[in-house]
Amino acid sequence: MRTDTVIINELAATLPAPSIEYHLLAPMLIVFAVGVVGVLVEAFVPRSTRYLTQLVLGLAGVLAALVAVVLLAGTEGTAVVGAVAIDGAALFLQGTILIVALLGLLLIAERGAVPRARSGPGTWSRAAAVLDRGVDAFTPQASAVPGSAHELAAVRSGVSTTEVFPLTMLALGGLLLFPAANDLLTLFVALEVLSLPLYLLCGLARRRRLLSQEAALKYFLLGAFSSAFFLYGVALLYGQTGTVSLPGIGAALDKQPENATLALLGIAMLAVGLLFKIGAAPFQAWVPDVYQGAPTPITAFMSAATKIAAVGATLRVLMVGVDALRDDWRPVLAAVAVATMVVGAVMAITQTDVKRMLAYSSIAHAGFLLVGLVAADDAGVAAVLFYLLAYGLGTVGAFAVVTLVRDSSGDEATALSRWAGLGRRSPWLASVFALLLLSFAGLPLTSGFVSKFAVFAAASGAGYTPLVIVGVVCSAIAAFFYVRVIVLMFFTDPPADAPTVTAPFATTLVVAFTAGATVLLGLFPQPVLDLAENAATFLH
């Protein structure tokens, strides 16, 4: 008669030995480690040196993670017993996210000079502007009631909010894990890890505090709601296939594609969580409010990095997990793409705030990205990867420009009417913003043209020509409101109390880099297109 020890040993022999492939996880581990060290810095480093310490730590961590991604180029494999997949697509997306994060970190770290009002109504915003030392976008005391004596005292003391650095790094770790997650539970963990710090960061604006806190609350409540749907989808897919592994789900559905009703319901609920993060219709309502209310550096980082990670995760789910059901989900995804493009393009026309206009522009871009996803082939994946890089750089640059246009109190002048005549007062800044807007519209010789052409060509090749026609029409509508802003900047008289353009070093560097990248990717796209084509592979 066998003893319990023998039985346990036999069972143990049948189980795979747990292993952690640290070299494959290096980019994520570096970023998470920097986030944890950043928390310790907040606890133990004197306030006088905390800002510089956090800045150096953050920049070094992002650069080290980017180097790790480059060193992993051409590597394929799974880590943590198959929970994380490292392949061409994952590495390309992680590299893109890290480039965006590096630019976003420079915006977050900006502390340059701004104009100060010495008189005016006694609102907190104006009073604080007199005392401000720079364009610090973050409130000095997040726990204080907006407009209270405690908050004003924190401003007077010159406190700089450095907690944003570890929060950003922790969110970045989740963003890197999201497109590499190879099972549904890891995907959910990554979703929450990237979301929770962003909820906090959205509520930390230094000016217009109530609007910022409202944005954070909306983002949190709707994000929690979408996460619940995501978990329901995980449960249904597990019930259908008996596994949460994406390759395992794909193998199970290949065997029984005709009897997958439960799986289709699971995919629909899973899509709610993913489309919410992408900002696609009908889950886009949070985007304009959150983008407007959040600190603009956070908006720049979040609008680019979150969309890149979410689209990457969606690609992996569709291409690896549920590819066997593509005939069922492609028509639905095409309908979502149409709705997203139309909502984004049409609603942008009515906006009078530049941040809300860029938010609806982001929604329209989500629709264009979904056009590439509908193609569901290597050409579509490569087109989406290139589009994400071009979109990420252009979006960060556009929001960086917004941070440079300020009124006399130091607040960002986000009302479009305040941008009238900007081309006369600051030709370089207006020209850069016009370039980025024309790229968003798909003007030839810009990265936007190449990226839109690529996704439309992929969709047309997959037999979705009507979807391409809708995309072209929506691009024309989008071009209308982009040109309207350009006309406002260059051919309209400025207001009597015209805003001032500032030029702090870090933000100016970001603006120059993104503008240069937009032109280079438009003139010489082939090397990056080749890189995207080589990266359009997923481990199954």
C-alpha positions in Angstrom: 0.0 0.0 0.0 1.4 3.3 -1.1 2.1 5.9 1.6 1.0 9.5 1.4 4.5 10.6 0.8 4.8 8.4 -2.3 1.5 9.8 -3.6 2.5 13.4 -3.0 5.9 12.8 -4.8 4.1 11.2 -7.8 1.7 14.2 -8.0 4.6 16.7 -7.7 6.4 15.0 -10.5 3.5 15.6 -12.9 3.4 19.3 -12.2 5.6 21.8 -14.0 8.4 23.2 -11.9 7.7 26.9 -11.3 10.2 29.2 -12.9 10.6 32.9 -13.3 12.5 34.0 -16.4 13.9 37.2 -15.0 15.6 38.3 -18.3 12.3 38.2 -20.1 10.6 40.2 -17.4 13.5 42.7 -17.0 11.7 45.8 -18.4 8.7 45.3 -16.1 10.8 44.4 -13.1 13.0 47.5 -13.5 10.0 49.8 -13.7 8.2 48.2 -10.7 11.5 48.3 -8.7 11.9 52.0 -9.4 8.3 52.6 -8.3 8.9 50.8 -5.0 12.1 52.6 -4.4 10.3 55.9 -5.2 7.8 55.1 -2.4 10.7 54.6 0.0 12.2 57.9 -1.2 9.0 59.6 -0.2 9.3 58.1 3.2 12.9 58.6 4.0 14.5 61.3 1.8 14.4 64.9 3.0 11.9 67.0 1.1 14.6 69.4 -0.1 16.2 66.8 -2.2 13.2 64.6 -3.0 12.3 66.1 -6.3 15.7 65.7 -7.9 16.0 62.2 -6.5 12.7 61.1 -7.9 13.4 62.7 -11.3 16.8 61.1 -11.7 15.4 57.7 -10.5 12.4 57.9 -12.8 14.4 58.9 -15.9 17.1 56.3 -15.2 14.5 53.6 -14.7 12.6 54.3 -17.9 15.9 54.4 -19.9 17.1 51.2 -18.3 13.8 49.5 -19.1 14.1 50.8 -22.7 17.6 49.4 -23.0 16.3 46.0 -21.7 13.6 46.0 -24.4 16.2 46.7 -27.1 18.4 43.9 -25.8 15.4 41.5 -25.9 14.8 42.2 -29.6 14.3 39.0 -31.5 13.6 37.0 -28.3 10.5 34.9 -28.0 9.3 33.0 -25.0 6.9 32.8 -22.1 7.6 33.6 -18.4 6.0 32.7 -15.1 4.6 29.4 -16.3 3.1 31.0 -19.4 1.4 33.9 -17.7 3.5 36.5 -19.7 4.4 36.2 -23.3 7.4 38.0 -24.8 7.3 38.2 -28.6 7.7 40.7 -31.3 4.4 42.5 -30.7 4.9 42.7 -26.9 8.4 44.2 -27.3 7.4 46.7 -29.9 4.5 47.9 -27.7 6.6 48.0 -24.6 9.2 50.1 -26.4 6.6 52.5 -27.7 5.1 52.8 -24.2 8.5 53.5 -22.7 9.3 56.2 -25.3 5.9 57.9 -24.5 6.6 57.5 -20.8 10.0 59.2 -21.1 8.4 62.2 -22.7 5.5 62.1 -20.3 7.9 62.1 -17.3 9.6 65.2 -18.7 6.3 67.0 -18.8 5.4 65.8 -15.2 8.8 67.0 -14.0 8.5 70.4 -15.5 8.9 73.3 -13.0 9.7 76.2 -15.3 8.7 79.8 -14.9 5.2 81.1 -15.7 3.7 84.6 -15.7 2.3 85.7 -12.3 -0.7 88.0 -11.7 -0.1 90.5 -8.9 -3.7 91.6 -8.7 -7.2 90.3 -9.4 -10.1 88.6 -7.8 -9.2 86.8 -4.6 -9.8 83.3 -6.0 -7.4 80.5 -4.8 -6.2 80.0 -8.4 -5.0 83.6 -8.8 -3.7 83.9 -5.2 -1.8 80.7 -5.6 -0.4 81.8 -9.0 1.2 84.8 -7.2 3.0 82.4 -4.9 3.8 79.6 -7.4 7.4 79.0 -8.3 6.7 77.5 -11.7 4.4 75.4 -13.8 4.1 72.6 -11.3 0.9 71.0 -12.5 0.2 69.2 -9.3 -1.5 70.3 -6.1 1.0 70.7 -3.1 -1.4 68.9 -0.8 -3.9 66.4 -2.3 -5.7 65.8 1.0 -6.6 69.5 1.5 -10.1 70.8 0.6 -9.8 72.8 -2.6 -9.6 76.5 -1.8 -9.0 75.9 1.9 -6.5 77.7 4.1 -4.5 74.4 4.4 -4.1 74.3 0.6 -3.0 77.9 0.4 -0.5 77.3 3.3 1.0 74.4 1.3 1.4 76.7 -1.7 3.0 79.4 0.4 5.5 76.8 1.8 6.6 75.9 -1.7 5.8 72.2 -1.4 6.4 70.3 -4.6 4.3 67.1 -5.1 6.8 64.3 -5.8 4.5 61.4 -5.1 3.5 61.6 -8.8 6.8 60.0 -9.8 6.3 56.6 -8.0 2.6 56.6 -9.0 3.6 57.1 -12.6 6.2 54.3 -12.5 3.7 51.9 -10.9 1.2 52.7 -13.6 3.9 52.3 -16.2 4.7 48.8 -14.9 1.0 47.8 -15.4 1.1 49.4 -18.8 4.1 47.3 -19.8 2.5 44.1 -18.5 -0.9 44.7 -20.1 0.0 43.9 -23.8 2.3 41.0 -22.7 -0.2 39.2 -20.5 -0.8 35.7 -21.8 -3.7 34.7 -19.6 -6.9 36.4 -18.5 -6.0 36.7 -14.8 -2.7 38.3 -15.5 -4.5 40.6 -17.9 -6.9 41.7 -15.2 -4.1 42.2 -12.7 -2.2 44.4 -15.2 -5.5 46.3 -15.9 -5.9 47.2 -12.2 -2.2 47.9 -11.6 -2.2 50.5 -14.4 -5.6 52.0 -13.5 -5.4 52.6 -9.8 -2.4 55.0 -9.9 -4.0 56.8 -12.9 -7.2 57.4 -10.9 -5.2 59.1 -8.2 -3.0 61.1 -10.6 -6.1 62.5 -12.4 -7.3 64.2 -9.2 -4.0 66.0 -8.4 -4.3 69.1 -10.6 -2.9 72.2 -9.0 -5.5 74.5 -10.6 -9.2 73.9 -11.2 -9.1 71.4 -8.3 -12.8 70.6 -8.3 -12.8 69.8 -12.0 -9.8 67.5 -11.4 -11.4 65.7 -8.5 -14.6 65.2 -10.5 -12.6 63.8 -13.4 -10.8 61.3 -11.0 -14.1 60.2 -9.5 -15.7 59.6 -12.9 -12.7 57.7 -14.1 -12.7 55.6 -11.0 -16.4 54.7 -10.9 -16.7 54.0 -14.6 -13.4 52.1 -14.5 -14.5 49.9 -11.7 -17.8 49.3 -13.6 -15.9 48.2 -16.7 -13.6 46.0 -14.7 -16.6 44.1 -13.3 -17.7 43.3 -16.8 -14.2 42.2 -17.7 -14.2 39.7 -14.8 -17.6 38.4 -15.8 -16.1 37.8 -19.2 -13.2 35.9 -17.7 -15.6 33.7 -15.8 -17.6 32.9 -18.9 -14.6 32.1 -21.0 -13.2 29.9 -18.3 -16.6 28.1 -18.1 -16.6 27.5 -21.8 -12.9 26.4 -22.2 -11.8 25.3 -18.7 -8.7 27.5 -18.8 -7.7 31.2 -18.5 -4.6 30.8 -20.7 -5.0 32.6 -24.0 -3.3 29.9 -26.0 -5.4 27.3 -24.1 -8.6 29.2 -24.9 -7.6 29.4 -28.5 -7.0 25.6 -28.6 -10.3 24.8 -26.9 -12.3 27.0 -29.3 -10.6 25.5 -32.3 -12.0 22.1 -31.3 -15.6 23.4 -30.8 -16.1 26.7 -32.8 -19.7 25.8 -33.5 -20.8 25.5 -29.9 -19.3 28.6 -28.3 -22.3 30.7 -27.2 -20.9 31.0 -23.7 -17.5 32.1 -25.1 -19.2 34.7 -27.3 -20.9 36.2 -24.2 -17.6 36.1 -22.4 -15.8 37.9 -25.3 -18.5 40.6 -25.3 -18.1 41.3 -21.6 -14.3 41.1 -21.9 -14.5 43.7 -24.7 -16.3 46.1 -22.4 -13.2 46.4 -20.2 -10.8 46.6 -23.1 -12.8 49.1 -25.2 -13.3 51.3 -22.1 -9.5 51.7 -21.8 -9.2 52.3 -25.5 -11.9 55.0 -25.4 -14.1 53.4 -28.0 -17.9 53.9 -28.4 -20.1 53.3 -26.6 -17.7 53.4 -23.7 -16.1 56.8 -24.5 -18.2 59.1 -22.3 -15.4 59.4 -19.7 -12.7 60.5 -22.1 -13.5 64.3 -22.6 -14.2 64.9 -18.9 -11.2 63.1 -17.6 -8.8 64.5 -20.2 -10.0 68.0 -19.5 -9.9 67.8 -15.7 -6.7 65.8 -15.2 -3.4 67.6 -15.0 -2.3 68.1 -18.6 1.0 66.2 -18.2 -1.0 63.2 -16.9 -3.5 63.6 -19.7 -0.6 63.5 -22.2 0.9 60.4 -20.7 -2.4 58.6 -20.1 -4.0 59.4 -23.5 -1.1 57.9 -25.3 0.3 55.1 -23.1 -3.1 53.7 -22.0 -4.4 53.5 -25.5 -1.2 51.8 -26.7 -1.3 49.2 -23.9 -5.1 48.6 -24.3 -4.9 48.1 -28.1 -2.0 45.8 -27.6 -3.8 43.7 -25.1 -6.9 43.6 -27.4 -4.7 42.4 -30.3 -3.4 39.6 -28.2 -6.8 38.5 -27.0 -8.2 38.5 -30.5 -5.3 37.0 -32.3 -4.3 34.4 -29.7 -7.3 33.7 -27.6 -10.4 33.9 -29.8 -9.1 33.8 -33.3 -11.2 30.8 -34.0 -14.4 32.9 -33.6 -13.2 35.8 -35.9 -16.2 35.4 -38.2 -18.4 36.3 -35.1 -16.4 39.2 -33.6 -15.1 40.9 -36.7 -18.5 42.4 -37.8 -19.2 43.6 -34.3 -15.8 45.2 -34.1 -16.4 46.8 -37.4 -19.6 48.3 -36.1 -17.8 49.6 -33.0 -15.1 51.1 -35.2 -17.7 53.0 -37.3 -19.5 54.3 -34.2 -16.2 55.4 -32.6 -15.0 57.2 -35.7 -18.3 59.0 -36.2 -18.7 60.0 -32.5 -15.1 61.3 -32.2 -15.1 63.2 -35.5 -18.6 64.8 -35.2 -18.4 65.7 -31.5 -15.0 67.4 -31.9 -16.5 70.0 -34.2 -18.7 71.4 -31.4 -15.9 71.7 -28.8 -14.7 75.1 -27.5 -12.0 73.8 -25.2 -8.7 72.6 -26.7 -8.3 69.7 -24.3 -11.8 68.4 -25.0 -11.2 68.8 -28.7 -8.1 66.6 -28.4 -10.1 64.2 -26.3 -12.7 63.7 -29.0 -9.8 63.5 -31.5 -8.4 60.7 -29.4 -11.8 58.9 -29.6 -11.7 59.2 -33.4 -8.2 57.8 -33.5 -9.4 54.8 -31.4 -11.9 54.2 -34.2 -9.1 54.3 -36.9 -7.1 51.8 -34.8 -10.1 49.5 -34.6 -10.2 49.5 -38.4 -6.8 47.9 -38.3 -7.9 45.4 -35.7 -10.8 44.3 -38.0 -8.3 43.2 -40.6 -7.1 40.6 -38.2 -4.0 39.6 -40.2 -0.3 40.4 -40.2 -0.7 43.5 -42.3 -3.4 44.8 -39.9 -1.3 44.1 -36.9 1.8 45.9 -38.4 -0.4 48.9 -39.4 -1.8 49.2 -35.9 1.7 49.0 -34.3 2.9 51.8 -36.6 -0.2 53.8 -35.9 0.2 53.5 -32.2 3.8 54.9 -32.3 2.7 57.8 -34.5 -0.4 58.5 -32.5 1.5 58.3 -29.1 4.2 60.8 -30.2 1.7 63.2 -31.7 -0.6 63.2 -28.8 2.1 63.8 -26.2 3.3 66.7 -28.3 -0.1 68.2 -28.7 -0.8 68.2 -25.0 2.7 69.5 -24.3 1.8 72.5 -26.5 -1.3 73.1 -24.4 0.8 73.4 -21.2 2.8 76.3 -22.8 -0.2 78.7 -23.5 -1.1 80.4 -20.2 -3.0 83.4 -19.1 -1.8 86.1 -16.7 -2.6 84.1 -13.6 -0.6 81.1 -14.7 -3.6 78.9 -15.6 -3.5 77.1 -18.9 -5.6 79.0 -21.5 -7.5 76.0 -22.8 -10.5 77.9 -24.3 -10.1 77.9 -28.1 -11.1 81.5 -28.3 -8.0 82.4 -26.3 -5.8 80.8 -29.0 -6.8 83.4 -31.6 -3.8 85.1 -33.1 -1.4 82.7 -31.5 0.6 82.4 -34.8 1.4 86.1 -34.6 2.6 86.1 -31.0 4.4 82.7 -31.1 4.9 81.5 -34.7 7.0 78.5 -33.7 4.6 77.1 -31.2 1.5 77.7 -33.5 3.4 76.1 -36.4 4.3 73.0 -34.3 0.7 72.7 -33.1 -0.6 73.1 -36.7 1.9 70.4 -37.8 0.6 67.9 -35.2 -3.1 68.7 -36.1 -2.4 68.2 -39.8 -0.7 64.9 -38.9 -3.9 63.9 -37.0 -5.9 64.8 -40.0 -3.7 62.5 -42.2 -1.9 65.1 -44.3 0.7 63.6 -46.7 4.4 63.8 -45.6 3.4 63.3 -41.9 3.2 60.2 -39.7 -0.5 60.5 -39.6 -0.9 60.0 -43.3 1.3 56.9 -43.3 -0.5 55.3 -40.3 -4.0 56.0 -41.7 -3.0 54.7 -45.1 -1.6 51.5 -43.6 -4.7 50.7 -41.5 -7.1 51.5 -44.4 -5.1 49.4 -46.8 -5.1 46.5 -44.4 -8.8 46.7 -43.9 -9.5 47.0 -47.6 -7.3 43.9 -48.2 -9.3 42.0 -45.7 -12.6 42.8 -47.6 -13.8 45.7 -45.4 -13.9 48.4 -48.1 -17.1 50.0 -46.7 -15.4 50.4 -43.4 -12.5 52.2 -45.1 -15.0 54.5 -46.9 -16.5 55.5 -43.5 -13.0 56.0 -42.2 -12.0 58.4 -45.1 -15.2 60.4 -44.6 -14.6 60.7 -40.8 -11.0 61.8 -41.6 -12.4 64.5 -43.8 -14.7 65.7 -41.0 -11.8 65.6 -38.5 -9.7 67.7 -41.0 -12.4 70.4 -40.9 -12.0 71.1 -37.1 -8.3 70.8 -37.3 -8.1 73.4 -40.0 -10.6 75.5 -38.1 -8.1 75.7 -35.2 -5.2 76.5 -37.6 -7.3 79.4 -39.1 -8.0 80.6 -35.6 -4.3 80.7 -34.7 -3.0 82.3 -37.9 -5.8 84.4 -39.4 -7.8 85.7 -36.5 -7.0 88.8 -34.4 -5.8 88.0 -30.8 -8.0 89.0 -27.8 -7.2 92.1 -25.9 -5.9 90.0 -22.9 -4.0 87.5 -25.0 -2.4 84.6 -23.2 1.4 84.3 -22.9 3.5 81.6 -24.3 6.1 80.1 -22.0 9.1 78.1 -23.0 10.4 75.9 -20.1 13.3 73.7 -21.2 11.8 70.2 -20.6 8.5 70.8 -22.3 10.1 72.6 -25.2 12.3 69.6 -25.7 9.3 67.3 -25.8 7.5 69.6 -28.3 10.5 69.7 -30.5 11.1 65.9 -30.4 7.5 65.0 -31.1 7.3 67.5 -34.0 10.6 66.1 -35.5 9.4 62.5 -35.1 6.1 63.4 -36.8 8.0 64.7 -39.8 10.6 61.9 -39.9 8.0 59.2 -39.7 6.1 60.9 -42.5 9.1 61.3 -44.8 11.0 58.1 -44.0 8.5 55.6 -42.6 9.9 52.4 -44.2 12.4 51.5 -41.5 9.7 51.7 -38.8 7.2 50.0 -41.0 9.6 47.1 -41.6 10.2 46.9 -37.8 6.5 46.8 -37.2 6.0 44.0 -39.9 8.8 41.9 -38.2 7.2 42.5 -34.8 3.7 41.5 -35.9 3.9 38.1 -34.4 2.2 36.5 -31.3 3.2 33.4 -29.4 0.4 30.9 -29.5 
